Amino acid sequence: MVTVKFTRALRRFYPDLAPFEMEADTVAQIVQGLEEKYPGLQNYIVDEQGHLRQHVNIFVENSLIKDRETLNDKLDPGNEVYIMQALSGG
């Protein structure tokens, strides 16, 4: 099991969004599982090709994922995965 956590900014769109645990071997499996639990959230995270959107970052433990195109970064049991909005500005 891995733990999936989110930034509070995403709660504007999904008020029931809360950390949860799920079975997943890759980040792609997490995104698929999120769609089942929170319909529509997948479209916020990935584009039509399944690539991570520019304004979204995903961390596994303290490391930013490397594969933004297929999301095939591997997960180990017990990992914490953080999904957050990328912030920009000046």
Long-range contacts (C-beta under 8 A, 24 or more apart in sequence): 1-77, 1-78, 2-30, 2-75, 2-76, 2-77, 2-78, 2-79, 2-80, 2-81, 3-79, 3-80, 3-81, 4-30, 4-34, 4-81, 4-83, 5-80, 5-81, 5-82, 5-83, 6-82, 6-83, 6-84, 7-82, 7-83, 7-84, 7-85, 9-84, 9-85, 10-41, 10-44, 10-83, 10-84, 10-85, 13-41, 13-44, 14-38, 14-41, 17-41, 24-75, 25-74, 25-75, 26-71, 26-72, 26-73, 26-74, 26-75, 27-58, 27-60, 27-65, 27-67, 27-71, 27-72, 27-73, 27-75, 27-81, 28-70, 28-71, 28-72, 29-75, 30-75, 30-81, 31-71, 34-83, 45-83, 46-71, 54-86, 55-85, 55-86, 55-88, 56-83, 56-84, 56-85, 56-86, 57-83, 57-84, 57-85, 57-86, 58-82, 58-83, 58-84, 59-84
